[in-house]
Amino acid sequence: MAVLEVEIVAADHFVWAGEASLVKATTSDGDIGILPGHAPILALLAGGQLEIVPTEGSRFQVEVDGGFFSVDSNRVVIVADNAHLADPASAAH
């Protein structure tokens, strides 16, 4: 089964990295959901919440203040101006 390799960083700190089956985000053009096998994309990230469904553990949210994200070959890199876990305990692994 294919998975997404996800890395989330803020301008000044690491936020989260791991495997996920789904990443949802809000871009400057609207909402987007990324599943394994998604076509490559580079998009501006709007402020709000990312939703991550990790392969192990419970789904969780990350609060972001804009930035960008890229998808290529099942790798999702999210670089936010500022970001933090909405509930740090839910994303522990």
N, C-alpha and C positions, 0 to 999 in steps of 0.2 A: 504494500500500500504506500503510495506517495504521500509525503508530508511536506510542509513548509518549514524551512529554516528561518526563524524570525530573530531579528536583532533590533532593539529599540534603544536609542540613545538621545539624550538631550544635549544642548550646546555645551554643558559643563559637567555632565555625569552620565554614567551607564544606568539604564532603567531595567531592562529584561532581555534575556535571550533564551531561545529554546525551540522545540519542535511544536508546530501547531497544525491543526486541520482546517482552520478558518481564521482569517483576519478581516474585520470590518472597520472601515474608516470613513470619514467625511472629507471629501476633497473640495476644492474651490468650485468644481462642477457638480457636486452632489455626492450621495452615498455610494460606496463601492464595497463589494465583498470579494475577497481573494481566496480561492481554493487551489489546491495543488494542480499544476498544469496550466495555470493562468498565463495568458500572453504577457510578454514583457510590457511594462508600463512605468512611466515616471510621472508623478503627479504632485501638485501642491496640496499640502495638508491644511485643512481648515481647523480652527480651534474647536475643541469638543472632546468626545470620548472615542478611543479605539476600543474595539472588543476583540479579545483574543480567546480562541478555543484551543487550549493546549492538548497535545496527544495524551498527556497524563495530568490529572488534576481537574479542577473546576474552571469554567470560563471566568474571565475577569476583565476589568476595564482599566484603561490608562488615560488619564486626563492630559491633553496636549494643548499647547498654545501655538498652533501653526507649525510649519516646517515643510518637509517633503517626504515622500516615500517612493521606493523603487521596488519593482518585482522583476526577477529574471531567473530562469531555471530553478523554480521552486525556492528561491531565496528572497525574503522580504526584508528590506532595510528601511527603517523609519528613523529619520533624523528630525527631531522636534526642537523648536526654539526653547521650550520648557516642557517637561513631562514628569509625571509622578503616578504611581499606582494608586488607583482609587481606593483599594483595600489591600495593602501590602501582604496581609496574611493569606489572601486567596491565591496569590501568584507564587507563593513559596514552592520551591521544588528541590 
